[in-house]
Amino acid sequence: MALTFTNISSPVGTRNGKTVMANTAKDLAIVADLFDRIPMENGGSAELFGVWSKNRDELIAEVTAQIITFQTANGLASIDGVIDPGGGTLKLMNKLAADRLITRIPGEPPWEDWGYQAIPQLSHNRAPEIDWELNFGGAAPRPMSSRAYECDKALGTPHIGIGLPAGVTHPSAYLLYFHHSIAQEAADYAGAGTRFKKGIGDYLVGRMRGLDQVSFSGKNVCLVVPEPTFAGQGVFSTNEKLVTETLKEIDADLTGGQTRELPPLLLASYSDGLGLLDQFTTNCPTLRQTVRGVYDFDGLYVTRFSKVTLSDFSRAGAKVFRYAGESSPWIQPKETKPAYLSRCLGRSPKIVPLPHDRWVNHPHFPEYKGNPKWWLHLFIPSCMLRHGLACTDGI
């Protein structure tokens, strides 16, 4: 049974072969989608793989024929070739339709950024643990692709965006990225279109450079970014069943309908997104056991989450990297920089210290004025995911 009742705005079909109903494009799409989630033995079209005509008149004729098939197969009192809003035929269709938490949006998603330019990647994967003065440069070595999905309202977020290397159909891992809260930037995120295009886009193609970072890492990882809302990111930190089913639907879409055991899971969070990641730790115990890597981008900057240690993941064998700016551990008197890096990275979980004097070669470094904490907080997630992914084994 579908998780939520899907209704239509006006009748669909042709009543008794004579009277053509309104058949709006949106309602026709809703009805076709429901039929595609109902097995043929129950009067649906699931095994026909969603092949519907693009011609409006032909589509109305196909949908009408399917309605009659459905009404006949289920012994309904009225076999009239029409689905009415809230009517008995529609109620039964909702009851028989398999869950579909996400529906792919056709075409290349229209992602946008917030105008940040010249945000390069690290010069090599291990730069944060080897080079005191970080070096940058180079174009992404592999082309990337992305998709967008519309979400069932049960997920609590309108859309999901994903990104992975072009041509990859069986990702080696799924990386669930927990967004920073957007309430402090409420005016910027006021529009639904902005939350979709830029809220997700900022992580895939904008400042976070998610697609570039996966490309540089050399891993066949699929990045999953639920659209941010003012309440968070829906159920992705709270409901293990729905998170699991959503990942399975994404996996089925990428693999062409294959059913396989989900690959390992990775978790990332930026800023106070660490709070959502911590909720996931508590609420998704089975998925937590599949986590191979955790990447915290300057969550230590957010004092109210200072007690979130992520140690449970380390003890379970996952690679955990906490990338810290002004919250980095203090360098000790007479301690060399290599010794300092070794000490921080020798901790469990590992802390990757990124104080401001490591960034002198970054093209935005001349902007480092006024609020150094915020500058570091802004740019840490833009290039450090590459290091975390590259240094995580088994994905």
Secondary structure, DSSP 8 states (H G I E B T S, - for coil): --SS----SS-EEEETTTEE----HHHHHHHHHHHTTS-GGGT--GGGTT---SSHHHHHHHHHHHHHHHHHHTT-S--SSEE-TT-HHHHHHHHHS----EEEESSS------S------BSSTTHHHH-SS--B----SS-EEEEEEEE-GGGSSSEEEEEEETT-SS-SEEEEEE----GGGTTTT-SHHHIIIIIIHHHHTSTT-HHHHHHHHT--EEEEEE--BTTBSGGGGT-HHHHHHHHHHHHHHHHTS-------EEEEEEGGGHHHHHHHHHH-HHHHTTEEEEEEESGGGSGGGTT---HHHHHTT-EEEEEESTTS----TT--HHHHHHHHHTSSSEEEE--GGG-TTSTTGGG--S-HHHHHHHHGGGTHHHHHHHT-TT-
